[in-house]
Structures are given as C-alpha cells and as structure tokens.
Amino acid sequence: DFGTALRWLSAMRPCEAAAPATRAAFDGLVAVFVEVAVAACNAGHSFKRYLKDDGAFLREATEVLGEVALEPLLEATAAAAPKKGPSGGELALVEAMPPLEAPPAEVPCLELPGDAEVRWVGDAAGWSAVEAELEAAAVVAVDTEWWGTGSGPALVQLAIGAGLASARCFLLDTRGAPEALG
C-alpha cells in the first residue's frame, strides 16, 4: 500500500543533523519507493485511490520525498491521468473496488517500537554482514513491498529478535540483490 509506505518513510526520515550514511540510506529508500511507484503506474495502477483526496497524498509525498525525487512519479501519474473526451469534458472514471486488507485472523500485524534498530542492506557486502545474523535467528519475520507491480524492484523487510523490544530489522534493496544473493 503506497500510503502506508509513504507514512513509513515519513517516520524514517532522518533529521538535519543525521550522519551522511543515514541520509544516503534514506535516499536509497526514497529511490526504491519512487521507482516501484512509477513501475506500478506504468503497469496500469491508476493511483486514483491516492489522488482523489484533493492532493493530500501528493503534498505529503512531496514533503517526505522532496520535489526532485518525486518528479518521475508526478510525470507518470500525469501521463496516466484521464484525458479530455471529444466533448471537452472529463472522462468519467469507474470507481475501483477498494483493496482487501484483511490479514488472516491468526497472524497479528507487527508494529515495531520507534527505537527498533533498522539497518539498510543495499549491496553484497551489506547482505553478507546480515546473512549470518538471519541464519542464527530462531525466528525471522519477512515482508515485501511490491506496490502492486508483482515484479521488478522491491523492498524486503526482515526482522529478527526475541521480541519486539529487542527486534533488529533489515531493509533489503532488491535493485542490488542479484549480485548480493547470487
């Protein structure tokens, strides 16, 4: 869900005094979000659900991601927007069914505490450092964000630990994953 991912990015946004490595990791997350969102738009995802709120989603996205980073998504959504019909009026859009968001009752949603350790894994060296920790863990939670594309770049979220209070999380950028996992 793009709205959830955007709120997640907003919560992860580093402060002005953040270390350059932290800012670079966040910029990598933003690049993945925009790339996947553009791919979803190009694959036919209308983003209508996100754009019908009088621009609140785009305003929030601009604030979180920055205008320059968001530009490819703005271009993709504009290209996919309905065009004027022969009469000069807007084409009527059929309202899409809302997505089903009902996880199985026996699987609770995981919400990490704000102070959970999160590490960005964007290359083979980063993956090698994390791999041993994942193999040693008794439990590994996995979530992927494909943003409706089903293929292409994704963000893989991994979490390990004895409980939420001790959770260590890893964000894997799959744009670099073929070399890292090969």
SVG drawing of the C-alpha trace seen along z (x, -y; Angstrom):
<svg xmlns="http://www.w3.org/2000/svg" viewBox="-19 -21 50 42">
<polyline fill="none" stroke="black" stroke-width="0.4" points="0.0,0.0 1.6,-3.2 0.0,-5.3 1.4,-3.1 4.8,-3.0 4.8,-6.8 3.9,-7.1 6.6,-4.6 9.1,-6.7 8.0,-9.8 8.7,-8.2 12.1,-7.0 13.1,-10.5 16.4,-11.5 16.8,-14.8 19.0,-17.6 21.9,-16.6 21.9,-13.0 25.1,-11.3 25.7,-11.2 25.3,-7.4 21.9,-7.7 20.8,-10.3 22.2,-8.1 20.2,-5.1 17.1,-7.2 17.7,-8.5 18.0,-4.8 14.6,-4.0 13.1,-7.0 14.6,-5.9 13.1,-2.4 9.7,-3.9 9.6,-6.2 11.0,-3.5 8.4,-1.0 5.6,-3.5 6.5,-4.6 6.6,-1.0 3.2,-0.4 1.8,-3.4 3.3,-2.3 1.9,1.2 -1.6,-0.3 -2.0,-1.1 -4.1,-4.2 -3.2,-5.7 -6.8,-7.0 -7.3,-5.9 -4.4,-8.1 -5.1,-11.0 -8.8,-11.5 -8.1,-13.2 -7.6,-16.7 -3.9,-16.3 -3.1,-15.3 -1.2,-12.2 1.0,-14.2 1.5,-17.0 2.7,-14.5 4.8,-12.7 6.4,-16.0 7.2,-16.9 8.6,-13.4 10.4,-12.6 11.2,-16.1 10.2,-17.6 13.2,-16.4 12.8,-12.7 9.1,-12.8 9.3,-14.2 9.3,-10.8 6.1,-9.8 4.4,-13.1 5.2,-12.6 3.9,-9.0 0.7,-9.8 0.1,-12.8 0.6,-10.6 -1.8,-8.1 -4.5,-10.7 -7.7,-10.7 -7.7,-12.8 -10.5,-15.1 -13.1,-13.4 -14.3,-14.7 -16.9,-16.8 -14.2,-18.7 -15.5,-17.3 -13.5,-15.0 -13.9,-11.3 -16.0,-9.6 -13.9,-7.1 -15.5,-3.9 -14.8,-3.8 -12.4,-1.0 -13.1,1.5 -11.1,0.9 -8.3,3.4 -9.0,6.2 -6.9,5.5 -7.9,8.4 -4.8,10.4 -5.6,13.8 -7.0,13.5 -4.3,15.8 -1.5,13.7 -1.2,10.4 0.1,7.3 3.6,6.4 4.2,2.9 7.8,2.1 8.6,-0.2 10.1,-3.6 13.5,-2.7 13.9,0.6 17.3,1.0 16.9,0.8 19.8,1.4 19.8,0.7 21.2,3.5 21.9,2.2 24.8,4.3 26.6,7.6 28.8,6.5 25.8,5.4 24.0,8.7 27.0,10.8 27.1,8.9 23.4,9.6 23.2,13.2 24.9,14.8 22.5,13.0 19.5,14.2 20.8,17.8 21.4,17.8 17.9,16.3 15.2,18.7 12.5,16.6 12.7,14.3 9.7,12.1 9.6,11.2 7.5,8.6 7.9,7.4 6.6,4.2 5.9,4.6 3.4,1.7 1.1,3.6 3.6,4.5 4.3,8.1 7.7,7.9 10.7,5.6 12.4,3.8 11.0,4.4 11.8,3.6 12.2,6.6 11.8,6.1 13.4,8.6 13.1,8.6 14.8,10.9 14.8,10.9 13.4,12.4 10.5,10.0 9.6,6.5 11.7,4.8 14.8,6.5 13.9,6.6 16.7,5.9 15.4,5.1 16.9,5.1 15.7,3.4 17.0,5.1 17.0,3.1 16.4,5.7 17.9,3.5 21.3,4.7 20.1,8.1 21.0,10.3 24.7,9.7 24.2,9.9 22.2,13.1 23.8,14.9"/>
</svg>
